[in-house]
Amino acid sequence: MKNTTLLIMAAGIGSRFGTGIKQLEPVDDSNHIIMDYSIHDAIEAGFNHVVFIIRKDIEKEFKEVIGDRIASICSAHNVTVDYAFQDINDIPGTLPEGRTKPWGTGQAVLAAKEVIHTPFIVINADDYYGKEGFKAVHEYLLDGGKACMAGFVLKNTLSDHGGVTRGICRMNEENNLTEVVETKNIVKTENGAQADGVAIDTDSLVSMNMWGLTPEFLSVLEKGFKEFFEKEVPADPLKAEYLIPTFIGELLEQGKMSVKVLKTGDVWYGMTYKEDVAGVKDSFRKMLESRKYQADLFSDLC
């Protein structure tokens, strides 16, 4: 069986574990968090290696609260676990004076380059993606695909409690990505959705940062990070960010990359607003009641 990796970007988890950290908010009566469901769905789809990207300063708490428990579950299903550490100083240059902001998702993924030797899927720690995306990306990578993205239907990703930013996908006839248009403040309306008064097609596909990539991409990403440091950082040393969607967008524009968009009909859940928490928990309750998941979450995995 071909090995494949689930790469979870969790470096943004707060430095103090406890109340108020949305990635650690239980979503069911068994105290599972969203990340548990993502790991379950990835293993079910066939991924057999999990890599957590975290910060070194939260390693001890992360392992106590999440990591050791997940490692035990993974071991029982022949899934290996590794850690990668995102460090603000791990850069191809000098840290700008006064810089405290992390460098973004591009640098986060680069932090894992020493432990990624297989095709991999990248996800956010605090987003629920559903089963379809994991299955579609895994199948695409197993078939030898080089780069893909799970495309979520916009109406399945909106919040009832305020505006959201989404990357709206533009594609050609072969469903290859041509552009991701970052659109801010998309809000639900009676008839669909709008952004700053302009109607948005709620059947549009959007990127929720669920990418399928290969180890070869990491060397391209690393080269891009050096160029980012030479060109972007001097212009905005305290806030410039190296983001996966932005970098991939540049490669698409230059004709240096092809990305297949794999449509998923699953509903995305996240806790963008504190008011979202109750609705997300209710959604998980319904999924458990319908037996989409077992109360003993990982018990149905072979």
DOLUMLUM-75083 format. One record per residue (C-alpha): y negated, x, z negated; residue in three letters. Coordinates in steps of 0.2 Angstrom, whole numbers. Last residue first. Layout:
REM residues N
<pt <Y,X,Z>,"Ala">;
...
END
This chain:
REM residues 302
<pt <7,-52,-52>,"Cys">;
<pt <-9,-60,-58>,"Leu">;
<pt <-8,-77,-66>,"Asp">;
<pt <-10,-71,-84>,"Ser">;
<pt <-27,-63,-80>,"Phe">;
<pt <-38,-77,-87>,"Leu">;
<pt <-28,-84,-101>,"Asp">;
<pt <-38,-100,-98>,"Ala">;
<pt <-31,-99,-81>,"Gln">;
<pt <-43,-100,-66>,"Tyr">;
<pt <-45,-112,-51>,"Lys">;
<pt <-36,-124,-63>,"Arg">;
<pt <-48,-138,-60>,"Ser">;
<pt <-52,-138,-79>,"Glu">;
<pt <-55,-119,-78>,"Leu">;
<pt <-67,-121,-63>,"Met">;
<pt <-76,-135,-72>,"Lys">;
<pt <-78,-125,-88>,"Arg">;
<pt <-85,-111,-77>,"Phe">;
<pt <-98,-122,-69>,"Ser">;
<pt <-103,-128,-86>,"Asp">;
<pt <-106,-110,-92>,"Lys">;
<pt <-117,-107,-77>,"Val">;
<pt <-127,-123,-80>,"Gly">;
<pt <-130,-118,-98>,"Ala">;
<pt <-135,-100,-94>,"Val">;
<pt <-147,-105,-80>,"Asp">;
<pt <-161,-109,-92>,"Glu">;
<pt <-162,-91,-97>,"Lys">;
<pt <-167,-87,-79>,"Tyr">;
<pt <-158,-76,-66>,"Thr">;
<pt <-142,-79,-74>,"Met">;
<pt <-130,-78,-59>,"Gly">;
<pt <-118,-89,-50>,"Tyr">;
<pt <-113,-89,-32>,"Trp">;
<pt <-105,-104,-24>,"Val">;
<pt <-90,-100,-12>,"Asp">;
<pt <-92,-103,6>,"Gly">;
<pt <-90,-85,12>,"Thr">;
<pt <-96,-79,29>,"Lys">;
<pt <-91,-61,33>,"Leu">;
<pt <-105,-52,41>,"Val">;
<pt <-99,-36,50>,"Lys">;
<pt <-110,-21,48>,"Val">;
<pt <-113,-8,62>,"Ser">;
<pt <-122,8,59>,"Met">;
<pt <-133,21,68>,"Lys">;
<pt <-142,9,79>,"Gly">;
<pt <-159,15,72>,"Gln">;
<pt <-163,-2,66>,"Glu">;
<pt <-146,-4,59>,"Leu">;
<pt <-148,12,49>,"Leu">;
<pt <-165,7,42>,"Glu">;
<pt <-157,-10,36>,"Gly">;
<pt <-143,0,28>,"Ile">;
<pt <-156,10,18>,"Phe">;
<pt <-165,-6,13>,"Thr">;
<pt <-149,-15,8>,"Pro">;
<pt <-143,0,-2>,"Ile">;
<pt <-159,3,-11>,"Leu">;
<pt <-168,19,-15>,"Tyr">;
<pt <-183,14,-26>,"Glu">;
<pt <-201,21,-26>,"Ala">;
<pt <-209,16,-43>,"Lys">;
<pt <-216,31,-52>,"Leu">;
<pt <-217,44,-37>,"Pro">;
<pt <-225,32,-25>,"Asp">;
<pt <-231,41,-9>,"Ala">;
<pt <-222,58,-14>,"Pro">;
<pt <-206,48,-17>,"Val">;
<pt <-205,40,0>,"Glu">;
<pt <-204,55,12>,"Lys">;
<pt <-195,70,5>,"Glu">;
<pt <-185,60,-9>,"Phe">;
<pt <-180,47,4>,"Phe">;
<pt <-174,61,16>,"Glu">;
<pt <-163,68,2>,"Lys">;
<pt <-157,50,-2>,"Phe">;
<pt <-153,47,16>,"Gly">;
<pt <-142,63,17>,"Lys">;
<pt <-133,56,2>,"Glu">;
<pt <-130,39,9>,"Leu">;
<pt <-123,47,25>,"Val">;
<pt <-111,57,15>,"Ser">;
<pt <-107,41,5>,"Leu">;
<pt <-103,31,21>,"Phe">;
<pt <-88,42,24>,"Glu">;
<pt <-80,35,8>,"Pro">;
<pt <-79,18,16>,"Thr">;
<pt <-89,2,14>,"Leu">;
<pt <-88,-17,10>,"Gly">;
<pt <-104,-23,3>,"Trp">;
<pt <-108,-37,-10>,"Met">;
<pt <-126,-36,-13>,"Asn">;
<pt <-130,-55,-13>,"Met">;
<pt <-134,-55,6>,"Ser">;
<pt <-139,-71,13>,"Val">;
<pt <-132,-83,26>,"Leu">;
<pt <-144,-97,32>,"Ser">;
<pt <-137,-115,29>,"Asp">;
<pt <-152,-118,17>,"Thr">;
<pt <-164,-116,32>,"Asp">;
<pt <-181,-111,24>,"Ile">;
<pt <-196,-122,24>,"Ala">;
<pt <-213,-113,22>,"Val">;
<pt <-223,-118,7>,"Gly">;
<pt <-222,-101,-1>,"Asp">;
<pt <-204,-100,1>,"Ala">;
<pt <-195,-117,4>,"Gln">;
<pt <-178,-125,1>,"Ala">;
<pt <-168,-141,5>,"Gly">;
<pt <-175,-159,7>,"Asn">;
<pt <-179,-162,-11>,"Glu">;
<pt <-185,-144,-14>,"Thr">;
<pt <-176,-129,-21>,"Lys">;
<pt <-186,-113,-22>,"Val">;
<pt <-187,-97,-13>,"Ile">;
<pt <-199,-85,-21>,"Asn">;
<pt <-196,-70,-11>,"Lys">;
<pt <-188,-67,6>,"Thr">;
<pt <-181,-50,10>,"Glu">;
<pt <-176,-51,29>,"Val">;
<pt <-159,-42,32>,"Val">;
<pt <-158,-37,50>,"Glu">;
<pt <-145,-35,64>,"Thr">;
<pt <-129,-39,55>,"Leu">;
<pt <-114,-41,67>,"Asn">;
<pt <-108,-59,68>,"Asn">;
<pt <-102,-56,86>,"Glu">;
<pt <-116,-67,93>,"Glu">;
<pt <-129,-57,84>,"Asn">;
<pt <-134,-58,66>,"Met">;
<pt <-150,-61,55>,"Arg">;
<pt <-147,-61,37>,"Cys">;
<pt <-159,-68,23>,"Ile">;
<pt <-160,-56,9>,"Gly">;
<pt <-164,-67,-6>,"Arg">;
<pt <-178,-67,-19>,"Thr">;
<pt <-177,-82,-32>,"Val">;
<pt <-189,-96,-37>,"Gly">;
<pt <-187,-107,-52>,"Gly">;
<pt <-175,-117,-63>,"His">;
<pt <-162,-125,-52>,"Asp">;
<pt <-157,-108,-45>,"Ser">;
<pt <-152,-105,-27>,"Leu">;
<pt <-136,-96,-22>,"Thr">;
<pt <-125,-109,-14>,"Asn">;
<pt <-140,-116,-4>,"Lys">;
<pt <-142,-99,4>,"Leu">;
<pt <-124,-99,11>,"Val">;
<pt <-117,-82,6>,"Phe">;
<pt <-113,-68,18>,"Gly">;
<pt <-101,-55,12>,"Ala">;
<pt <-105,-38,20>,"Met">;
<pt <-95,-27,31>,"Cys">;
<pt <-94,-8,35>,"Ala">;
<pt <-80,3,42>,"Lys">;
<pt <-66,-10,46>,"Gly">;
<pt <-49,-2,47>,"Gly">;
<pt <-39,-18,45>,"Asp">;
<pt <-37,-15,26>,"Leu">;
<pt <-56,-14,25>,"Leu">;
<pt <-58,-32,33>,"Tyr">;
<pt <-44,-39,22>,"Glu">;
<pt <-52,-33,7>,"His">;
<pt <-69,-39,12>,"Val">;
<pt <-62,-57,16>,"Ala">;
<pt <-52,-57,0>,"Lys">;
<pt <-66,-52,-11>,"Phe">;
<pt <-79,-64,-3>,"Gly">;
<pt <-67,-79,-5>,"Glu">;
<pt <-63,-77,-23>,"Lys">;
<pt <-80,-81,-31>,"Gly">;
<pt <-96,-70,-31>,"Tyr">;
<pt <-101,-71,-50>,"Tyr">;
<pt <-116,-59,-52>,"Asp">;
<pt <-119,-49,-68>,"Asp">;
<pt <-110,-33,-64>,"Ala">;
<pt <-117,-31,-46>,"Asn">;
<pt <-105,-28,-33>,"Ile">;
<pt <-99,-14,-21>,"Val">;
<pt <-82,-15,-12>,"Ile">;
<pt <-73,1,-7>,"Phe">;
<pt <-63,10,6>,"Pro">;
<pt <-54,25,-3>,"Thr">;
<pt <-59,42,-10>,"His">;
<pt <-72,36,-23>,"Ile">;
<pt <-72,46,-39>,"Val">;
<pt <-83,61,-34>,"Glu">;
<pt <-95,49,-25>,"Lys">;
<pt <-98,38,-40>,"Ala">;
<pt <-116,43,-43>,"Ala">;
<pt <-120,40,-25>,"Leu">;
<pt <-117,21,-28>,"Val">;
<pt <-131,21,-42>,"Ala">;
<pt <-142,32,-31>,"Gln">;
<pt <-142,18,-17>,"Gly">;
<pt <-143,4,-30>,"Thr">;
<pt <-160,10,-37>,"Gly">;
<pt <-169,26,-43>,"Trp">;
<pt <-170,21,-62>,"Pro">;
<pt <-188,18,-68>,"Lys">;
<pt <-194,31,-81>,"Thr">;
<pt <-205,42,-71>,"Arg">;
<pt <-220,50,-81>,"Gly">;
<pt <-219,66,-72>,"Glu">;
<pt <-209,65,-56>,"Pro">;
<pt <-191,72,-58>,"Leu">;
<pt <-190,87,-47>,"Thr">;
<pt <-179,87,-31>,"Gly">;
<pt <-162,81,-24>,"Pro">;
<pt <-159,69,-39>,"Ile">;
<pt <-147,67,-54>,"Asp">;
<pt <-162,67,-66>,"Asn">;
<pt <-162,48,-67>,"Ile">;
<pt <-144,48,-72>,"Asp">;
<pt <-131,35,-65>,"Gln">;
<pt <-114,39,-73>,"Phe">;
<pt <-97,36,-65>,"Ala">;
<pt <-82,29,-74>,"Tyr">;
<pt <-64,27,-68>,"Asp">;
<pt <-51,14,-70>,"Val">;
<pt <-33,12,-62>,"Thr">;
<pt <-25,-4,-57>,"Val">;
<pt <-6,-5,-60>,"Asn">;
<pt <-7,-23,-66>,"His">;
<pt <-4,-19,-85>,"Ala">;
<pt <-15,-4,-83>,"Ser">;
<pt <-29,-15,-77>,"Cys">;
<pt <-28,-26,-93>,"Ile">;
<pt <-29,-11,-104>,"Ser">;
<pt <-43,-3,-94>,"Ala">;
<pt <-53,-20,-95>,"Ile">;
<pt <-51,-20,-114>,"Arg">;
<pt <-56,-2,-116>,"Asp">;
<pt <-71,-5,-104>,"Gly">;
<pt <-79,-20,-111>,"Ile">;
<pt <-86,-20,-129>,"Val">;
<pt <-80,-4,-135>,"Glu">;
<pt <-80,5,-118>,"Lys">;
<pt <-98,-1,-115>,"Phe">;
<pt <-104,4,-133>,"Glu">;
<pt <-98,22,-131>,"Lys">;
<pt <-104,24,-113>,"Glu">;
<pt <-121,17,-116>,"Ile">;
<pt <-131,34,-116>,"Asp">;
<pt <-120,40,-101>,"Lys">;
<pt <-127,26,-90>,"Arg">;
<pt <-115,15,-81>,"Ile">;
<pt <-106,14,-64>,"Ile">;
<pt <-89,6,-68>,"Phe">;
<pt <-75,11,-55>,"Val">;
<pt <-60,0,-53>,"Val">;
<pt <-45,5,-43>,"His">;
<pt <-32,-7,-36>,"Asn">;
<pt <-41,-20,-25>,"Phe">;
<pt <-28,-32,-18>,"Gly">;
<pt <-37,-49,-18>,"Ala">;
<pt <-30,-54,-35>,"Glu">;
<pt <-37,-37,-42>,"Ile">;
<pt <-54,-41,-35>,"Ala">;
<pt <-54,-59,-42>,"Asp">;
<pt <-49,-54,-59>,"His">;
<pt <-62,-40,-59>,"Ile">;
<pt <-75,-52,-54>,"Ser">;
<pt <-70,-65,-67>,"Tyr">;
<pt <-71,-52,-81>,"Asp">;
<pt <-88,-46,-75>,"Met">;
<pt <-94,-64,-78>,"Ile">;
<pt <-90,-63,-96>,"Ile">;
<pt <-75,-69,-105>,"His">;
<pt <-78,-75,-123>,"Asn">;
<pt <-62,-86,-123>,"Ser">;
<pt <-72,-102,-124>,"Asp">;
<pt <-80,-98,-107>,"Asp">;
<pt <-96,-90,-100>,"Val">;
<pt <-99,-76,-113>,"Pro">;
<pt <-116,-68,-111>,"Glu">;
<pt <-113,-49,-109>,"Leu">;
<pt <-122,-46,-92>,"Gln">;
<pt <-136,-57,-99>,"Lys">;
<pt <-140,-46,-113>,"Ile">;
<pt <-149,-57,-126>,"Gly">;
<pt <-138,-53,-141>,"Thr">;
<pt <-128,-38,-144>,"Gly">;
<pt <-127,-21,-135>,"Phe">;
<pt <-142,-10,-136>,"Arg">;
<pt <-145,1,-121>,"Ser">;
<pt <-146,-14,-110>,"Gly">;
<pt <-134,-16,-95>,"Ile">;
<pt <-143,-9,-79>,"Gly">;
<pt <-130,4,-77>,"Ala">;
<pt <-117,-9,-72>,"Ala">;
<pt <-115,-7,-54>,"Met">;
<pt <-96,-11,-51>,"Ile">;
<pt <-87,-2,-38>,"Leu">;
<pt <-70,-11,-34>,"Leu">;
<pt <-59,2,-25>,"Thr">;
<pt <-45,1,-12>,"Thr">;
<pt <-29,10,-10>,"Asn">;
<pt <-17,6,5>,"Lys">;
<pt <0,0,0>,"Met">;
END
